Amino acid sequence: MKRMLLALALATSPILAEESKPVATQIGEAMRPAAEAYGKTMNRLVNEYMAGASKGPLGDAARANLKAQDQREREANRGVRRTMKECIKPGNVIDDDVKECTEGMRIKTW
C-alpha cells in the first residue's frame, strides 16, 4: 500500500509542480467566445433600434455604424477575387456591382 502511494505521488509530482491557471481564469477563457458573440449581437440590435427610431444625430450615427459593420463583415467573408474582365457587365458597363465582384464580395449574376 505504501509503495502504491509512493508511486502515485512520484507520478503526479510533475503535474502538480506545473502552475495551473485559477479556475476563474479558465472559466473566463471558456466563456469569452460566447460573451463576444452576445456583445456583437446586442450592439447590432441597439444600432438597428436607434437607426429606425431616431431621425436625429443618434439615428444617423447608428446607421453609419450599421453600414460600417456590414462592410467589415463582407470584407471578412469575401470570396475569390476576380479580374475586371471576368466581372464586367455586358456593354462594358462598370458599376458598384462589378467593383464588388472584382473584390470577391459579390457573385457574378449578370
N, C-alpha and C positions, 0 to 999 in steps of 0.2 A: 504494500500500500504506500509506504514511504517512497519507494522507488518510482511508483507511478506519479505521485505528486511532484517529486523532484523532476522527472522527465517532462511533465506538463508545465512546470514553472520555467524550465530551461527553454522549452519550445515556444512559449508565449512571451518570454522576456524581450526579444527584439521587437515584437509587435507593440508591447507596452512602452518600450523605450521611445518609439516614434511619437511625436506630439500630434494628437488628432485635433481637429477643429472643434470648438464648442458646439453643442447641439443647436443652439440658437443660430449660429452661423450656417450650419448645414441646412437647417430649415429655411433660412432666408435665401440661400443659394438655390434650393429646390423650388421655392415659390416665385423666384424672380421672373421667369418667362410668363407665368400666368398673371402676375401683377403688372408687367409691362403691357401685355395684351389688353388687360382691363383698362389701364390708363389711356391707351390709344383709343379704345372704343368709347370711353366716356368723353374724351376730348373731342372726338368726331361728333358725338351726339350733341354736346353743348354747342359746338360750332354750327351744326345744322339747325338747331333750335334758334340760335341767335340770328343766323342768316335769314331764316324765314320770318321771324317775329319782329325784327327791328329794321327800320328803314334809315336809321341814323348811322353815325360813325361806327358804332359797335357792330351793326349788321354788315357794314362794308368790310370791316376787319375780319369778321367771321367768314364772309365769302372769300376774301383773299386767302385766309388760312386754309379753307377747304380746297381752293384751287391749287395752292402750293402743295398740300398733302397729296392730292390726286396726281400731280406731276411727279412727286417723289416716288409714289407707288408705281407709276408707269415706268419710270426710269429703272427702278429696282427690278421690275419684272419684264424688262424689254427682251425681245427675241433677237433673231439673227438680223444683223444689219445688211442692207442691200444697196446696190448701186442705183444711181438715178435712172439709168437705162432700164433697169428691171422694174422700177416703180412708176415711171412716168405714165400719165393718163393718155388716152387716145387724143390725137390732135396736138400732141406735145404740150399739154396743159400741166403746169406745175403749181400746186397749191399746198395748203397745210396738210392735206391727206397724203400727198406724195412725200412731203418732208418727214412726216411721222413714219411712213413706210420705210424710207431710207434709214431712219434711226432705229428701226425694229420695234416701234411702238404700235404699229397698225399692220394688219394683214391686207395684202392687195386683193380687193374685191371688184375692181373695175376692169 
